[in-house]
Amino acid sequence: MSTDLRRQAWAMGVAAIDTYLHWVVHRVDLGKPLPKDLRKLEVSFEDLLAMGQASVDARKANRRDRPQVRARNVLHRRILTDTYQSSRGVETALRMAGVRDCWGQLSRTLSEPKQDLMDHLNMLSQRRNSIVHEGDIKRMSRPRALKHQELDAAEVLKQLDWIRSFLGALDALTQ
């Protein structure tokens, strides 16, 4: 039971990064010029038609129209299909929020080399995927019994501390 709680803590720690970055992208000011990567975000044609029709309907009904609210809702629904857990995902989210050279800035803030940061984040994400999608079962060529990968409490605490520091650096970068 305790190892299951450790695995859950690991998965939730990585989910915190993902959730934080979704909110970073979600709160981009749509009234100002958009960051290049957000301008290039693909949304469905159906969503565009629905937004246009809602504006037409509001005008016909003599109601106040709030197209930016609809645009933000479409943005929110669209980015929920993306994950921002790996180094590539983190960079994608930050670029949509207008942050350039995120790894250089994070490296300076955390006093860790860029590649080490990226590798660490990718390791966390890969282990999270193993936990969530594969039950953290150890891969063996001819298993006689299922065995889980080892995961001790000290390692989980160490990784959660790293995630907390990483989130603090992300917060400083995006304010």
Buried (B, 14 or more C-beta within 10 A) or exposed (E): EEBEEBBEBBBEBBBBBBBBBBEBBBEBEEEEEBBEBBEEBEEEEEBEEEBEEBBEEBEEEEEEBEEEEBBBEBBEEBBEEBBBBBBBBBBBBBBBBBBEEBBEBBBEBBEBEBEEBBEBBBEBBEBBBBBBEEEBEEEEEEEEEEEBBEBEEEEBEEBBEBBEEBBEBBEEBBE
